[in-house]
């Protein structure tokens, strides 16, 4: 079994990590001193360097939550910290067992080592984009794409995902959307993917055995804009029966996040049944009815754009199909709305403002 370093060094790292997590879990957060924080931060860096992707990403979030606790940040979440500390402990013990038993299959599962296939050319359009901002840490954008031509073994209209992450400096008031105007190594700007045009991706890697496939860009990859795309309604399809079958066949594990089992959905004959405001959580809850299903949408107070667009679309005679990500939580259908597919137009992205930001405003927001 091929390991990223010597077995002794790896076991030492995993033992130290388990002890640090156990110390916090057994005696409480009062033990999360600077030394404990530094220990977990070091473990995160070492795990990342060793390409232990699942362990590294888990530790990253746990370290962020400990930092929030120590700095009395109102964004601190005890539930999130507890989940990721326990997850780090389980992964560490699992990796140790895999090493000791020479179990390569178990090792591959816990390290989440991606294996992909090379693709020379792929034409895609963007259906929806999600945005996630973690204060003083990073902002991330996830593009949900569809193929406009057939690829060997992959039919036209199949789903793809491309993600981009930008680090945020502490105290720097950066407009997250400004980052989308920054050129990537492949000489394109992420904002260029949010148009009505087809984008040609060349020399990329695809991760996954079924749609939506994840796109990995390499140094040789290129992204170029092609002709305008108009057949957006060709993509509107969601098979509830197949979604139900996937849900029945799914076997959850301790490593899963609450949103890990997701569905890309299109809701056509939908309407807003009720809107409620939770002052304590500073969130709005929209109950959406589509057919015989009820969906719960949770929006932050500051998400004025999505609230405005949903209310306006609900009043229209022609109801624009709603595209979003569905996950299952506490026996409820939780929907993250991403876009409205308006008639004869490109999808209206719900996570972004209508304002077109120029170069001057971008530089001001980045505050170098």
N, C-alpha and C positions, 0 to 999 in steps of 0.2 A: 504494500500500500504506500503510495507516494505522499509524503507529508511535506508541508512548507518549510519545516526546520527539523532539528533533531527531536526525537521522541522525548528525551529528558527535558529539553527546553519548553516543549509544548505542554507537557504534563505539569511542569512548574507554573506556567502561566495559568492553566485551567484551575489548578489547586488554589492559587492565590486569589483568583477571581471568585471561586466558590466561597472561600473564607470571608472575603469582603462582603459579599451579598448576605451570607448567613449572619454576619455581625450586625448588619442593619436590620434584617428581618427579626432577629431574636431580641435585640435590645432597643429597637426603635430608631427614629430619625435623629435623636439627640447624639447618636454615635457617628453621624455622617459629618465628621470633622473634615478639615481641609486635607488631612492625610488620607482619609477614606476616599474623598473626592479625587485626589491626585492619583490614588491607586487605581480607581476605576477608569480615570482618564487615560492613564498609561496603558491599561489593559485594552482599552478601545483602540488606541493608536497601534499597538502591537498586533491586535486581531486584524485590523485593516491592512497593515503591511503584509500579513501572512495570507491575505485574501480569504479570510474567514468571514464572508460577507454577512451571513445571517447573524452571527455573534457580534460582529462589529456594528451593524445597524441597530441591534438591540441595545448594546451598551451606550451608543451615542444618545439615544432617547432617554435612557436611565440617568446618564450623567447630566443631561440638560435639566431634568426634573429635580435632581438633587441641588443643582445650582439655583434653580428658581426657589426652592425651599429655603436655602441658606440666605438668599437675597430678599426674602419675603415678597416675592413676585406674585401678584394676584392671579397670574396665569398658571400657577402651580396646581397640578392635579394628583391627588393621592392615589386615585384609582389607576391612572396611567403609570405612575411610578411603581406601584405594587405589581402591575401586570408585567412590566418590562424587567424588573428585578427578578421575578420568578422565572420569566422566560430565559433570562441570561443564565440562571442557575441550572435550569433543565438542559439547555443546550450544552453548557460546560460539562456537566456530568455525562451527557450522551456522547460527546466527543471523546471523553476519557475512556468510556466503555468501548467505543468503536476502535480506538487505538489499541487498547489492551487485548481485544478479541480479534484484531486484524480484519474488522468488518468494513470493507470498502464501500458497500452499498449504503450502510448506515452513515458512514462518514460523508458520502456525497450528498445524502439527504440533508444532513445537519449543516453542512457548509454552504448549501445552495449554490454550488458551482454551476454557472450557466454553460450550456453547450448549445451552439447555434449552427445554422447553415448559412453559407454565403449566397447572396442574391445579387445579380448583376444590375437589374433594373426593375423598378416598381413605381407605378403611377398612383398617387394618392391624393385625396382631398380631405380637409378637416371638417368633421361634423361638430365636435364640441371640445372645449378646453376647460380643465379644472385648474383652480389656483389654490395653493396652500402657503400661508405665511406664518413662520415661527419667529416671533420678535427677537431681534439681535442675533439670529442664528442663520436662517436661510429662507428663501422663497422658491417654491417649486411649481412647475407648470406641466400638466400631463395632457397631451394631445390625443384625442380619439379620432382615428382616421379610417377611411374606407378606400378600397382599391377600385380603380375605374377600368381596369382591364384584368383579364384572367392570367394567372400565373400557374405554372405546372403544379398540380395538386392543390391549388388554392383558387376557388372560384371568384369571379368578379363580385364586388360588394363585401368581401370579407373584412373583418375588423383588424386594425393595427393600433399600437400604442407607441408614442415617442415621448420621452420625458426629458426635461432640462431643469437643473437646479443651480441657483445662484446664492453664494454666501452673503450674509448681511453683517456689516460691522456694527458693534455695539454702539448704540446711541445715534447711529446714522439714520436719519429720516428719509429713507429711499422709497420712492413710489415703485412698488413691485412691477407694474406694467412697463416702467422705463427699461428694465432689463431685456425686455423682448426686442428692443431695437438694437441690441449689441450683436455684432457679427460673431458667428461661431467659426471654429477652425475650418469647417467645410465651406466657408464664404457665403453663408446665407444668414438672415436674421429670423429668429423665431416668429416675429410679427408677420413675416412674409407668408407663413403657412396659414394665416387666418384670413385668407381672401377667397374669392370665388374661383380662383384658378387651380388647375391641376398642378401638383408638384411631383417632379420626377426624382426619385431617390436612386442613386447608383452606388454599387459596391458597398452594400450594407450586410449586416448579419441579422437573422431572425431568430428569436428565442421563443420556444413554446411548441407544443404538439398540436394545438388547435387554436382557432381564433378566439379572442383577439391576440395576435402575435406581437411580441415586443420588438421594437427596432433598436439596434445598436449601431451607431455611426462609428466608423473607423477613420484613420488618418486619410485614407484614400477615398472616402465617401464624398459625394457631391449631391447637392439639392438645387434643382433649377426649376423655375416656373414655366409652365406650358400654357396652353390655351384655356379659355374660360370654360367652366363646367356648369351645366344647367339642369341636369337630371337628378336633382337632390331627392325627389320623391321616390326614386327607384330604391333607395336605401331604407325606406320606412317599413320595417317589419320586426315583429317580436312574437315569437311562438311561445305562448304561455305554457302549453303542454310540455314542450321540451325543457323549459325552465323548471317546471315542477319535477320532471324526471331527474334533472341534474341535482336538484335540491334533495330528492329522496335518496339518491345514490351517494351523496357527499358524506364523507366520514371525517368529522372535525378532529383536530389534534390540539394538544396544549400550546403549539407554536402559532396558532392562527390568531389574527386580529379580528375584531368584530366585523370589519368591513371586507374581510379577505374573500368571501364568497360573493362575487358581484355579478350583475347582469347589466348589459347595455340594453336599455329599453326605449321604445317609442310609444308614447301614449297619444292616441288620436282623438277619440270622443271623450275628452276629459273636462272636468269643471271643478271649481273651488267650492267645496261644501261649507267650510268654516275657516276662520282665521282667529287665532288666539295669541295673546301676548303674555309671555312669562317674564315678569319684571325681575325676579330674582336671578334668572339665568341670562337676562338681557337678550332674549331670543323670541322670534315669531314662529308659531307652528301653523302651517297650512295643511289642511286635510283635502287631498285631491281624490276625486272619484273618477275612475275610468272603467267602463264596463261593470263587472261585478267585483272589482277590486278597489281597496281603499289604500292610499299611499300617504305617508306622513313626511312633510318637508319641513326641515328646521333651518331657519335663516337668522343670521345675526342682525342686531338692530341696525348696524351700519350698512347692511347689504340692500341699499335702496334700489339699485338697478334691477335686481332680480324680482323684488317685490313689485316694482312698478310695471315691469314687462309682463309678469304673470297676471296681474289684475287687468291690464289692458287687453291681453290675449283672451282672457276669460269673457270679456264683453263682446268680442268680435263675432260676427255671424259665421265667418269661416274660421274655425278653430285651428290655429297653427299646431301641428304635431309637436309634442314636447319630448325632447331627447334628454336622457339622464342616466345616472348610475343607480341601480337598485341593489341594496343589500338587506339582509334579514337580521333584525335585532329585537330581542325580547318579544318574539312572536308578532312583530310588526314589519310592514314593508316600508323601509326608509328610502326615500328618493332624494338624490342630489341632482337638481335640475342644472343642465349645462347649456342647452340651446333650444330655440324655437325655430322650426323649419317653416319659414314664411313662404307664401305662394310666389313663385317666379323670382325668388331672391336667395342669396346665400344664407346659411344658418345665422340667426342672431345670437351671438355669444352672451350669456347671462352673467358671467363673472367679470365682465370688463365694461368700462365706461365708453360712451360714444365719442369722447374727446380724442382727437388725434394729436399726440404729443410730438412737438418738434424737437430738434437737437438741443436747443437752448434750454427748454424745460427739463429735458433728460439730465443734462449736466448739472443744473441747479439742484435737482432732486437727489443726485448721487453725492453731492457735497464732498468732493475730494479734499 
